[in-house]
Amino acid sequence: MKIAVIGQSLFGQEVYKELRKDGHTIVGVFTIPDKDGKADPLAAEAEKDGVPVFKFPRWRVKGQAIPEVVAQYKATGAEVNVLPFCSQFIPMEVIDHPKHGSIIYHPSLLPRHRGASAINWTLIHGDKKGGFTVFWADDGLDTGPILLQRECDVEPNDTVNTIYKRFLFPEGIKGTVEAVRLIAQGKAPRIPQTEEGATYECIQKKDNAKIDWNQSAEALHNWIRGNDKVPGAWAEVDGQKVTFYGSSLVDASTAANGQSLEIPGASRPGIVTKAGLVLFGNDGEALLVKNLQFEDGKMIAASQYFSSGSSAAVELTEEEKTFAEQMRAVWQSILTNVSQIEDSTDFFKSGAASMDVVRLVEEVKLRASSCQLQNEDIYMNTTFQDFIQMCVRKLRGEDDEEELVVDYVEKNINNMTIKMPHELFINGEFVPAEGGKTYKTINPADGTVICDVSLAQISDVNKAVAAAKEAFEEGEWGKMNPRDRGRLIYKLADLMEQHQEELATIEAIDSGAVYTLALKTHVGMSIQTFRYFAGWCDKIQGSTIPINQARPNRNLTFTKREPVGVCAIVIPWNYPLMMLAWKTAACLAAGNTVVLKPAQVTPLTALKFAELAARAGLPKGVINILPGSGALAGQCLSDHPDVRKLGFTGSTEIGKQIMKSCAVSNVKKVSLELGGKSPLIIFSDCDMDKAVRMGMSSVFFNKGENCIAAGRLFVEDTIHDQFVKRVVEEVKKMKIGDPLDRSTDHGPQNHKAHLDKLVEYCQTGIKEGATLVCGGKQVARPGFFFEPTVFTDVQDHMFIAKEESFGPVMIISKFKGSDVDDVLRRANATEYGLASGVFTRDINKALYVSEKLNAGTVFVNTYNKTDVASPFGGFKQSGFGKDLGQEALNEYLKIKAVTIEY
């Protein structure tokens, strides 16, 4: 079709480009006149393509259409007018002229929020649903028939900018082009607007954006975010007009530590805290504002209200002076109406607009790639001198970046003070869950509450995924040199090592791990894992492939291994930090971003890890940690359309549900490390001392809460009684007690529900006729302690022979050494295949058995010997995919083949 595009802005530019891609002919672009010598983006794009561009300052005078203007429009011969975003009043002579009429994009779900400030009022009213309408243009009252609508959820902390960027801009472009497509096909509906639910609100301008403090916190929050960034909600503070930006609802306790700020008309003073300015509604509830702007245009972090302007200027080196002069030239090219850029030149007072901010940020990146600016940096440093000072500080690593605010829970324990974050970690910040939801995490050694932890809600998951997506697609992480990425991961490992005693102590009180084991394995192997994968960052490569069947044969085919995108990781409670490390390290090394849900009962080391990641310099949004329930947060991650990979360690039952959800949602990539019933075969020719020692470890290591624990021991009949006797002797020597006591061998089970299942598991074994040699019951002391347990005479049909205990329960069965194939049949007669083991001095037997055992890992004359360089994962219903080793990278990469004919 022949189309006239009437409008302006980047939105108009993108609609114009997509219409051309769709094969339509743009016969004319009608837009606003140049401002300060600069063409509107729509005009600039059309002029580049040689499309006629008309820049009328107005279409009407005193309510009457200007004949010359209308004549020039009609001469284009347009068959339909498309108004993607138009600030001018277009006369009906133009609207009704084309064969197919005119359509216009409107950023609300009509008939709700008619008028020019529709997005603002969607937020001000606290609507749960937003969206846009493409309708048949009318006389300017937004009452024309509806052609199509699209809706989206409005997040609790959405601003005009976030909902526009997330949905209204990208989907609005698609929707407008789709509307034109329907017109061309003769399928475009004309659905009359109903007056039921219709609203028409005034245009939001600065003079009517003043805050009325006599409202609830939620209403105040909606007013501020509904006016953020334009026109900006304001109030008088200290005798001057101050505009508020970046509002979010918070718990009133957020203001516990801070400096009071009197605000005329407010129900109580605001509190300037490290997180920002806490304000209060008349209902006593609170909101947090991140940024403030003064009448002179200067914007500051609200947390800096009482200290703004206090930092001394830095003296520039010769190299920095060269950079400053380069940027002065950039400012001059943007501010063409300014004859000379002085140190005092103000970017915005000199005529710069939002598009110029985007350009300036990109110009800085071209000249100093390590200086990664955000738009807010420009708004907060509006003069050239302040701008240069800010850039130089960033280049030096002295940029006074927003301080990481952590509301610690502190405990003096294990001869140290541990400091534990307890809030969600989203987009580089610790934040409370939506609605202030929390739950209690319990110390399994005594059953006491460690602290309240934020409980992630669906909206929190959506925020975390959005942050991870933005960090991957738009942030510096996705553009970072792989070697630099490796340096950051290595720096994170160094920080973990510096805090290893604190991490091990937190792991001990949160999961019940014995401190010495937590220090060596839970934490020690986690550090090794991050260091190992840091080294892989710049070694991920594809291959060149000869292709023989294609003609002509001058072809080059190569593969690229690329990051998947946003990855969700859901981990269990038995090795909280180590399971995080096994998956997250490979994921980050591959260049992805992460949203991780720790087990609900063991969230604390994951949150401490988040703090260390932020302090190591990992960019915002790269790592997000969401304590919460599997049924809600875990399910939401499985279902989320923006998550492209999910790595899970846990039960087979939940793994199946996750796999199904990942398939139904968006066929996301999945790796699963699930349950096990790992067989350990001990032949009579074994080293008995080693077999007893390793057999004990195979079952009781980490108090049996070990995914590869030997779930069933097959002991050759000729040594069976001797083996059992020696095991029982060793079990009796084991010290059960406080996991922080360095002499403790056996700590508490992770949580009460698991303890109860162990009791039931052993009772089932007794009822089935297995012989309970020792243990089998809860220890009579505070906490969730269970005795190391040994069963013998376990037959193949019994429940305890087939099902995993995930606890300190040794299941022993006899076999005849003369029939190796029979014991192999019994060992493999399980739906699980995670690990296995064999003890024998006969190398031929060892190799034969390791070949025949159907498991992802086979240990020969050892057990539990995992290493960061060796792949780990199961077969059958123990899952698929690998952690650790080079193979783990494949779980977080996609392979692209490129063929070039030359």
MIFIFI-521835 format. One record per residue (C-alpha): residue in one letter; x, y, z. Coordinates in steps of 0.5 Angstrom, whole numbers, padded with zeros to 4 digits, always signed. Example, Ala and Ser with C-alpha at 12.3 -4.5 7.8 and 13.67 -1.06 7.14 Angstrom:
REM MIFIFI-521835
A+0025-0009+0016S+0027-0002+0014
END
This chain:
REM MIFIFI-521835
M+0000+0000+0000K+0002+0007-0001I+0003+0010+0006A+0004+0017+0009V+0007+0017+0016I+0005+0022+0020G+0009+0023+0027Q+0016+0023+0030S+0020+0020+0035L+0024+0014+0035F+0018+0010+0035G+0016+0013+0029Q+0022+0012+0026E+0022+0004+0028V+0015+0004+0025Y+0017+0007+0019K+0023+0002+0018E+0018-0004+0019L+0013-0002+0014R+0018-0001+0009K+0021-0008+0011D+0014-0010+0010G+0014-0008+0003H+0010-0002+0003T+0011+0005+0000I+0012+0011+0004V+0010+0016+0000G+0011+0022+0005V+0013+0023+0012F+0010+0029+0016T+0014+0031+0022I+0016+0037+0026P+0021+0042+0024D+0028+0041+0026K+0030+0043+0033D+0036+0047+0034G+0039+0045+0027K+0037+0037+0029A+0032+0033+0025D+0027+0029+0029P+0029+0021+0028L+0024+0020+0024A+0025+0025+0019A+0033+0023+0019E+0031+0016+0017A+0027+0018+0011E+0031+0023+0009K+0037+0018+0008D+0032+0014+0004G+0030+0019+0000V+0023+0019+0002P+0019+0026+0001V+0019+0029+0008F+0015+0035+0010K+0016+0039+0016F+0010+0043+0018P+0010+0047+0024R+0002+0047+0024W-0003+0044+0020R-0009+0049+0022V-0009+0056+0024K-0015+0059+0028G-0018+0052+0028Q-0018+0052+0020A-0014+0047+0016I-0008+0051+0012P-0010+0049+0005E-0003+0049+0002V-0001+0044+0007V-0007+0040+0006A-0006+0040-0002Q+0002+0038-0001Y-0001+0032+0003K-0006+0030-0002A-0001+0030-0007T+0003+0024-0004G-0003+0020-0006A-0003+0016+0000E-0008+0010+0001V-0008+0010+0009N-0005+0015+0014V-0001+0012+0020L+0000+0016+0026P+0005+0012+0030F+0006+0018+0035C+0004+0025+0033S+0004+0031+0038Q+0001+0036+0032F-0007+0036+0031I-0008+0033+0024P-0015+0036+0021M-0020+0032+0019E-0019+0033+0012V-0013+0030+0012I-0015+0024+0017D-0021+0022+0012H-0018+0023+0006P-0014+0017+0004K-0018+0011+0001H-0017+0007+0008G-0017+0012+0013S-0012+0013+0018I-0010+0009+0024I-0007+0012+0030Y-0003+0008+0036H-0005+0010+0043P-0001+0007+0049S-0007+0005+0053L-0013+0000+0053L-0018+0004+0050P-0023+0007+0053R-0019+0007+0059H-0014+0013+0059R-0016+0017+0053G-0012+0023+0053A-0004+0025+0052S-0002+0022+0058A-0004+0015+0058I+0002+0012+0060N+0002+0016+0066W-0005+0015+0068T-0004+0008+0068L+0001+0008+0073I-0002+0013+0077H-0009+0009+0078G-0005+0003+0080D-0008-0001+0074K-0005-0008+0074K-0006-0009+0066G-0003-0004+0061G-0002-0004+0054F-0004-0001+0047T-0009+0000+0042V-0009+0002+0035F-0015+0005+0033W-0018+0009+0027A-0017+0016+0028D-0022+0021+0030D-0022+0028+0031G-0017+0028+0037L-0021+0025+0043D-0019+0018+0042T-0026+0015+0041G-0025+0012+0034P-0027+0005+0033I-0021+0000+0035L-0017-0004+0030L-0013-0008+0035Q-0011-0008+0042R-0005-0012+0046E-0004-0012+0054C+0001-0013+0059D+0002-0014+0066V+0004-0007+0070E+0009-0009+0075P+0009-0006+0082N+0015-0002+0081D+0014+0000+0073T+0015+0007+0071V+0013+0010+0065N+0020+0009+0062T+0020+0001+0064I+0014-0001+0061Y+0015+0003+0055K+0022+0000+0054R+0019-0007+0056F+0013-0007+0052L+0009-0001+0049F+0015+0001+0045P+0017-0006+0042E+0010-0009+0042G+0007-0003+0040I+0012-0003+0033K+0010-0010+0032G+0002-0008+0033T+0002-0002+0029V+0005-0006+0023E+0001-0012+0024A-0005-0007+0024V-0003-0004+0017R-0002-0011+0015L-0009-0013+0017I-0012-0007+0013A-0008-0009+0007Q-0011-0016+0007G-0018-0013+0008K-0019-0016+0015A-0018-0010+0019P-0024-0010+0024R-0028-0003+0027I-0030-0005+0034P-0034+0001+0037Q-0031+0004+0043T-0036+0003+0049E-0037+0008+0054E-0037+0003+0060G-0030+0004+0064A-0028+0010+0059T-0024+0015+0063Y-0021+0022+0060E-0015+0025+0064C-0011+0031+0063I-0004+0032+0060Q+0001+0031+0066K+0005+0037+0066K+0010+0040+0071D+0005+0045+0074N+0000+0039+0076A+0005+0034+0078K+0006+0037+0085I+0005+0031+0090D+0000+0031+0095W+0002+0028+0101N-0004+0026+0105Q-0005+0019+0101S-0003+0012+0103A+0004+0010+0101E+0002+0006+0095A-0002+0012+0092L+0005+0016+0093H+0009+0011+0090N+0004+0011+0084W+0004+0018+0083I+0011+0019+0083R+0013+0013+0078G+0007+0015+0074N+0010+0022+0073D+0017+0019+0072K+0021+0021+0068V+0016+0026+0065P+0014+0031+0068G+0017+0029+0074A+0013+0029+0081W+0015+0034+0085A+0015+0037+0092E+0018+0043+0096V+0024+0041+0101D+0028+0046+0104G+0025+0052+0100Q+0026+0049+0093K+0023+0045+0088V+0025+0038+0088T+0023+0032+0083F+0023+0025+0086Y+0025+0019+0081G+0026+0012+0082S+0020+0010+0087S+0019+0003+0090L+0015+0000+0096V+0019-0002+0102D+0018-0004+0109A+0018+0001+0114S+0024-0002+0117T+0028+0000+0111A+0029+0007+0115A+0032+0004+0121N+0038+0008+0120G+0038+0015+0117Q+0038+0022+0117S+0031+0026+0118L+0029+0030+0113E+0023+0035+0114I+0018+0035+0108P+0012+0040+0109G+0006+0037+0108A+0008+0030+0109S+0005+0025+0115R+0012+0025+0118P+0019+0026+0116G+0023+0023+0111I+0029+0019+0112V+0036+0019+0108T+0039+0012+0108K+0044+0009+0104A+0039+0006+0100G+0036+0012+0098L+0030+0017+0101V+0025+0013+0105L+0018+0017+0105F+0012+0015+0109G+0004+0015+0107N-0001+0017+0111D-0002+0010+0113G+0005+0009+0116E+0007+0005+0110A+0014+0007+0106L+0016+0008+0099L+0024+0009+0097V+0026+0014+0092K+0033+0013+0089N+0034+0020+0085L+0033+0027+0087Q+0033+0033+0082F+0033+0040+0084E+0031+0046+0080D+0038+0048+0077G+0037+0041+0073K+0042+0038+0078M+0040+0030+0079I+0043+0027+0085A+0043+0020+0089A+0038+0021+0094S+0042+0017+0099Q+0047+0023+0098Y+0042+0029+0100F+0046+0031+0106S+0053+0030+0102S+0052+0032+0095G+0057+0037+0092S+0062+0035+0098S+0067+0031+0094A+0074+0035+0091A+0076+0035+0084V+0081+0031+0081E+0087+0033+0077L+0087+0030+0070T+0093+0027+0068E+0096+0028+0061E+0092+0022+0058E+0086+0024+0061K+0086+0031+0059T+0086+0028+0052F+0080+0024+0053A+0077+0031+0056E+0078+0035+0049Q+0075+0029+0045M+0069+0029+0049R+0069+0037+0049A+0069+0036+0041V+0063+0031+0042W+0059+0036+0046Q+0060+0041+0041S+0058+0036+0035I+0051+0035+0040L+0050+0042+0042T+0051+0045+0035N+0047+0052+0038V+0053+0053+0043S+0059+0057+0040Q+0064+0054+0045I+0064+0048+0050E+0066+0051+0057D+0067+0048+0063S+0060+0051+0066T+0056+0049+0060D+0050+0045+0062F+0048+0039+0057F+0041+0040+0058K+0040+0048+0059S+0044+0048+0052G+0038+0044+0049A+0040+0037+0049A+0034+0032+0049S+0034+0024+0051M+0036+0022+0045D+0043+0026+0046V+0044+0022+0052V+0044+0016+0049R+0049+0018+0044L+0053+0021+0049V+0053+0015+0053E+0055+0011+0046E+0061+0016+0044V+0064+0015+0051K+0064+0008+0050L+0067+0009+0043R+0073+0013+0046A+0074+0009+0053S+0071+0002+0053S+0072+0001+0060C+0068+0007+0062Q+0061+0004+0062L+0056+0010+0063Q+0048+0009+0065N+0043+0015+0062E+0043+0017+0070D+0050+0019+0070I+0049+0024+0065Y+0043+0027+0068M+0047+0027+0075N+0053+0031+0072T+0050+0036+0067T+0056+0041+0066F+0062+0039+0062Q+0066+0039+0068D+0062+0035+0072F+0061+0030+0067I+0069+0030+0066Q+0070+0029+0073M+0065+0023+0073C+0068+0020+0067V+0075+0020+0070R+0073+0017+0077K+0070+0011+0073L+0076+0010+0069R+0080+0010+0075G+0076+0006+0079E+0074+0011+0084D+0067+0013+0081D+0064+0013+0088E+0059+0008+0085E+0053+0007+0089E+0055+0003+0095L+0052-0004+0096V+0047-0003+0101V+0046-0009+0106D+0042-0010+0111Y+0046-0016+0115V+0044-0020+0120E+0050-0021+0125K+0052-0027+0129N+0058-0028+0134I+0059-0035+0133N+0065-0040+0131N+0070-0035+0134M+0068-0029+0129T+0063-0025+0127I+0059-0027+0121K+0055-0022+0117M+0049-0025+0113P+0045-0022+0108H+0038-0024+0108E+0034-0020+0103L+0033-0022+0095F+0039-0020+0091I+0036-0017+0084N+0040-0013+0079G+0046-0011+0084E+0041-0009+0090F+0039-0013+0096V+0031-0012+0096P+0025-0014+0100A+0021-0019+0097E+0014-0016+0094G+0010-0014+0100G+0015-0015+0105K+0014-0023+0105T+0019-0027+0109Y+0020-0034+0112K+0024-0036+0118T+0031-0040+0116I+0032-0045+0122N+0039-0048+0125P+0038-0055+0124A+0043-0056+0130D+0039-0054+0135G+0032-0052+0132T+0033-0044+0133V+0031-0039+0128I+0037-0036+0125C+0034-0030+0121D+0028-0028+0117V+0029-0029+0110S+0026-0025+0104L+0021-0030+0100A+0021-0029+0093Q+0014-0027+0090I+0012-0028+0082S+0013-0021+0081D+0020-0021+0084V+0022-0027+0079N+0020-0023+0073K+0024-0017+0076A+0030-0022+0077V+0029-0025+0070A+0028-0018+0067A+0035-0015+0070A+0038-0021+0067K+0036-0021+0060E+0038-0013+0060A+0044-0015+0063F+0045-0020+0057E+0042-0016+0052E+0044-0009+0053G+0049-0009+0059E+0057-0009+0059W+0057-0017+0061G+0054-0019+0054K+0059-0014+0051M+0065-0016+0055N+0072-0019+0053P+0072-0026+0055R+0079-0025+0058D+0076-0019+0062R+0070-0024+0064G+0075-0029+0067R+0078-0024+0071L+0072-0022+0074I+0070-0029+0076Y+0077-0030+0078K+0077-0024+0083L+0070-0027+0085A+0074-0034+0087D+0079-0030+0091L+0074-0026+0095M+0071-0033+0097E+0077-0035+0099Q+0078-0029+0103H+0071-0030+0106Q+0072-0038+0107E+0071-0039+0114E+0065-0034+0114L+0062-0038+0109A+0064-0045+0112T+0061-0042+0118I+0054-0040+0115E+0054-0046+0111A+0055-0050+0118I+0049-0047+0121D+0044-0046+0116S+0045-0053+0113G+0048-0057+0119A+0055-0059+0115V+0060-0060+0119Y+0065-0054+0119T+0071-0058+0117L+0068-0061+0112A+0064-0055+0110L+0071-0051+0110K+0074-0056+0105T+0069-0059+0101H+0063-0054+0101V+0067-0048+0100G+0074-0050+0098M+0071-0054+0092S+0067-0048+0090I+0073-0043+0090Q+0076-0049+0086T+0070-0049+0081F+0070-0041+0080R+0078-0041+0079Y+0077-0047+0074F+0072-0044+0070A+0075-0037+0070G+0080-0040+0066W+0075-0043+0060C+0073-0036+0059D+0077-0034+0053K+0078-0041+0051I+0071-0043+0048Q+0071-0044+0041G+0068-0047+0035S+0071-0051+0029T+0072-0050+0021I+0069-0056+0018P+0070-0058+0010I+0064-0059+0007N+0064-0063+0001Q+0057-0064-0003A+0056-0056-0004R+0058-0054-0011P+0061-0049-0012N+0066-0052-0008R+0069-0045-0005N+0066-0045+0001L+0068-0044+0008T+0064-0047+0014F+0065-0046+0021T+0061-0046+0028K+0061-0041+0034R+0059-0043+0041E+0055-0037+0044P+0052-0036+0050V+0044-0038+0051G+0042-0032+0055V+0038-0032+0061C+0039-0038+0065A+0035-0040+0071I+0039-0045+0076V+0035-0049+0082I+0039-0052+0087P+0038-0057+0093W+0040-0056+0100N+0045-0061+0101Y+0051-0057+0099P+0048-0050+0098L+0054-0047+0096M+0058-0052+0092M+0052-0054+0088L+0051-0046+0086A+0058-0046+0084W+0058-0052+0080K+0053-0049+0076T+0054-0042+0076A+0061-0042+0074A+0060-0045+0068C+0054-0041+0066L+0058-0035+0067A+0064-0037+0064A+0060-0038+0058G+0057-0031+0058N+0050-0032+0060T+0047-0029+0066V+0044-0032+0072V+0037-0032+0076L+0039-0037+0082K+0034-0040+0087P+0037-0043+0093A+0033-0049+0097Q+0028-0045+0101V+0031-0048+0107T+0039-0046+0106P+0039-0039+0103L+0044-0036+0107T+0051-0038+0103A+0048-0036+0096L+0046-0029+0099K+0053-0028+0102F+0056-0030+0095A+0051-0025+0092E+0054-0020+0096L+0061-0022+0094A+0060-0022+0087A+0057-0015+0087R+0064-0013+0091A+0068-0017+0086G+0065-0012+0080L+0060-0017+0077P+0055-0012+0073K+0048-0011+0076G+0043-0016+0073V+0049-0022+0072I+0047-0025+0078N+0040-0025+0081I+0039-0029+0088L+0032-0031+0090P+0030-0035+0096G+0023-0038+0095S+0019-0044+0095G+0020-0049+0089A+0012-0049+0088L+0012-0041+0086A+0019-0038+0085G+0022-0045+0082Q+0015-0046+0078C+0015-0039+0075L+0023-0040+0073S+0021-0046+0069D+0015-0043+0066H+0018-0036+0064P+0019-0034+0057D+0025-0030+0057V+0029-0036+0061R+0033-0040+0056K+0036-0045+0060L+0034-0048+0067G+0039-0052+0071F+0036-0057+0076T+0039-0061+0082G+0034-0065+0086S+0029-0070+0086T+0027-0074+0080E+0020-0073+0081I+0021-0065+0081G+0026-0066+0075K+0020-0069+0071Q+0016-0063+0073I+0021-0058+0071M+0022-0062+0064K+0015-0061+0063S+0014-0054+0064C+0020-0052+0060A+0018-0056+0054V+0011-0053+0055S+0013-0046+0056N+0018-0044+0051V+0022-0051+0050K+0028-0048+0054K+0034-0052+0054V+0035-0057+0061S+0040-0060+0065L+0038-0065+0071E+0042-0068+0076L+0037-0072+0080G+0036-0078+0085G+0040-0084+0085K+0041-0091+0088S+0048-0092+0087P+0051-0099+0088L+0058-0100+0091I+0060-0107+0089I+0066-0110+0094F+0069-0116+0092S+0073-0121+0097D+0080-0119+0094C+0079-0112+0096D+0084-0108+0100M+0079-0109+0107D+0082-0103+0110K+0081-0099+0105A+0074-0102+0103V+0071-0101+0110R+0074-0093+0110M+0071-0092+0103G+0065-0096+0104M+0064-0091+0111S+0065-0085+0107S+0061-0087+0101V+0055-0087+0106F+0056-0083+0111F+0060-0077+0108N+0056-0070+0109K+0051-0074+0114G+0049-0078+0108E+0046-0072+0105N+0050-0073+0098C+0047-0074+0091I+0052-0080+0090A+0052-0083+0096A+0052-0091+0096G+0045-0093+0096R+0046-0100+0096L+0053-0104+0098F+0054-0111+0095V+0059-0115+0099E+0061-0121+0097D+0059-0127+0102T+0065-0129+0104I+0067-0122+0107H+0060-0120+0109D+0060-0121+0116Q+0067-0119+0117F+0066-0112+0113V+0059-0111+0117K+0063-0112+0124R+0068-0107+0122V+0063-0102+0120V+0059-0102+0126E+0066-0102+0130E+0067-0095+0126V+0060-0093+0127K+0060-0093+0134K+0067-0089+0134M+0063-0083+0130K+0062-0077+0134I+0055-0074+0133G+0054-0067+0135D+0055-0059+0134P+0058-0058+0127L+0062-0052+0129D+0066-0057+0134R+0072-0059+0130S+0072-0066+0133T+0065-0067+0131D+0064-0073+0125H+0057-0073+0124G+0052-0067+0124P+0045-0066+0124Q+0040-0067+0118N+0038-0061+0114H+0031-0060+0116K+0026-0063+0121A+0022-0066+0115H+0028-0070+0112L+0029-0072+0119D+0022-0075+0119K+0023-0078+0113L+0029-0082+0115V+0025-0085+0121E+0020-0087+0117Y+0025-0090+0112C+0028-0094+0117Q+0021-0097+0120T+0019-0099+0113G+0026-0103+0112I+0025-0106+0119K+0018-0108+0117E+0020-0111+0111G+0025-0116+0115A+0031-0113+0114T+0036-0113+0120L+0038-0107+0123V+0045-0107+0126C+0045-0101+0129G+0042-0094+0129G+0035-0093+0126K+0033-0087+0130Q+0033-0080+0132V+0038-0078+0137A+0035-0075+0143R+0038-0068+0143P+0036-0062+0141G+0036-0061+0133F+0035-0066+0127F+0040-0071+0129F+0039-0078+0126E+0044-0084+0128P+0048-0087+0123T+0045-0093+0121V+0047-0100+0118F+0042-0105+0115T+0044-0112+0113D+0040-0118+0110V+0037-0113+0105Q+0033-0117+0099D+0032-0114+0092H+0025-0113+0093M+0025-0109+0099F+0023-0101+0099I+0030-0099+0102A+0034-0103+0097K+0030-0099+0091E+0029-0092+0094E+0034-0087+0096S+0034-0085+0103F+0039-0079+0102G+0041-0080+0109P+0046-0084+0114V+0043-0091+0112M+0048-0096+0110I+0044-0102+0106I+0048-0108+0105S+0046-0114+0101K+0050-0121+0100F+0053-0123+0093K+0056-0129+0091G+0063-0128+0088S+0063-0133+0083D+0057-0130+0079V+0060-0123+0077D+0054-0122+0072D+0049-0123+0077V+0051-0118+0082L+0052-0113+0076R+0045-0115+0074R+0042-0113+0081A+0046-0107+0081N+0044-0104+0075A+0036-0106+0077T+0035-0099+0078E+0032-0093+0075Y+0037-0089+0077G+0044-0088+0074L+0048-0083+0078A+0054-0086+0081S+0057-0093+0082G+0063-0096+0085V+0067-0103+0085F+0073-0105+0090T+0078-0110+0088R+0085-0112+0087D+0083-0115+0080I+0084-0110+0074N+0081-0114+0069K+0075-0115+0074A+0075-0107+0075L+0075-0106+0068Y+0070-0111+0066V+0065-0108+0072S+0066-0101+0071E+0064-0102+0063K+0058-0106+0065L+0056-0101+0071N+0050-0096+0068A+0052-0090+0071G+0055-0083+0070T+0061-0084+0074V+0064-0090+0076F+0069-0090+0082V+0074-0096+0082N+0078-0097+0089T+0076-0090+0092Y+0069-0086+0092N+0067-0079+0092K+0073-0077+0089T+0070-0071+0084D+0074-0066+0081V+0073-0059+0078A+0076-0062+0071S+0072-0068+0071P+0065-0068+0068F+0059-0070+0073G+0052-0073+0071G+0047-0079+0071F+0044-0083+0066K+0037-0086+0066Q+0032-0082+0071S+0038-0079+0075G+0038-0074+0069F+0042-0072+0064G+0047-0066+0062K+0054-0065+0066D+0057-0061+0071L+0064-0059+0072G+0069-0060+0067Q+0070-0058+0060E+0063-0061+0058A+0059-0057+0063L+0060-0051+0058N+0056-0055+0053E+0050-0054+0058Y+0050-0046+0057L+0052-0046+0050K+0049-0046+0043I+0052-0048+0037K+0051-0044+0031A+0054-0046+0024V+0056-0041+0019T+0057-0042+0011I+0060-0037+0007E+0061-0038-0001Y+0066-0034-0004
END
